[in-house]
Amino acid sequence: QVQLVESGGGLVQAGGSLRLSCEASGSMFSMNAMGWYRQAPGKQRELVAGINRGGITNYADPVKGRFTISRDNAKNTVYLQMNSLKPEDTAVYYCNAYCSGYGCYPHEYDYWGQGTQVTVSS
């Protein structure tokens, strides 16, 4: 029903920058909380950054001060600006849309993109 498509990943040297995009398409949904997760080889998927319907953001400690999450509701798109990249940021980055409750449409959803690879070299 809903597709989330990530783009913007690639290979970058340490200290460089990338901007990831996640565009939602398909069935209409309420576009509430959105987030970026990442999964490195041999590790569990972890939350990187989140943004709620009102634009309030939260970040995992390792990326605070370096990454910025934002959204453009008119374009059904969420972004992750990544600056001062480090080799430990290397991972597949996934976009997520989640909502649960009567304020959501549908009342319960949890959508994931296919992921985009980010590789940071030394």
N, C-alpha and C positions, 0 to 999 in steps of 0.2 A: 504493500500500500504506500509506504513512504520509503524513499531512498535517500541516503546521505552519501555524498560523494566528496571525498577529500582530494585536495590537490596542493601542489606547492612544495612537496618534499624533494629531496635530492642530496647530493654530496657537497659538503662545504667544509672549509678549513676551520680549525678552532679560532674563535674570536669573530667569526662571520655571522651572518644573519639569514634567516629564511622567514617567509610568511606563509602559513598554511591556511587554506580555505576549506570550508565545508558547506556545501550547498544542498539544501533539502528540496526534494521534488516529489511529485506524486500526489497522493491523497492529502487533503487539507488536515493540518493538525495545529495545536494551539501555540507552538513555539515558546515554551516556558523555559525551564532550565536546560542549558546546553553545556557540554563539557568536552574537554580534550583529555584523552588517556594515552598512555604509551606502554609498550611492552618491549623490553630488551631481551636478547637471547638468554634463555635459561631463567628468566625472572617472571614474576606475576605481573599482570596488567595493573597499572597504577594511575590514579587521577593526577593530572598535571595542572589543570585549571578549569574552573567552572564559572558560569555567569547565569544569573537568574533573570526572570522576566523584567525586573526593574533595573537591570544593568549592574547589580552588585556582583563583584567578582571575588573569587578566592583562588589561592595558588598553593601548590605544594612547596614546602620549604626550599628544595634545591633549585627552584626556578624563580623564586621571588626576586624582583628587581631586574630580571632579565627577560621574562616573557610577559606578554600582555594579551589577554583575551578580550575580544570585542564582538559585537554583533550588529548586523544590519537587517532589521526585521522586514523591511520592504523587499529585500532581496532574498529573504529566507536563508541567510548565510551567517556563519560564525567564523571568526578568524583567530589565528594564534600567531602573533608576531614574536619571533624568537631572536633575541640579540645575544651577543657575547656567548655564542654556542661553545660547549665543551664536549670532549669525546664521550663523556658519560651521558650526554643527551642522546646518543645514538640509540634508535629504537624505531619500531613501527608505531606511528601515531594514529589514533582512532578518534573519530568524532562520535559523540553520543547525544541523544535527545531523550530526556526522561521526564515523565510527569505522572502523578497519581493523585486522584481525587476529583471531586465534582467541579473544580475549577479548570480541569484539563479536558481537552478534546482530542482523541477519545479520553474517557475517564482514566484509562491506564495505558501507557505506552512506554516502550523502551527500545529505541532504534539505534542501530550501530552502522557506521560506514565500514568499508572494506580495508581501510588503512592506507597510509602513505609512508614510505620509508624515508627516514632522516638519518644520514650518516655524517658524522663529524670526525674529520681526520686530524691527527696531530701535526 
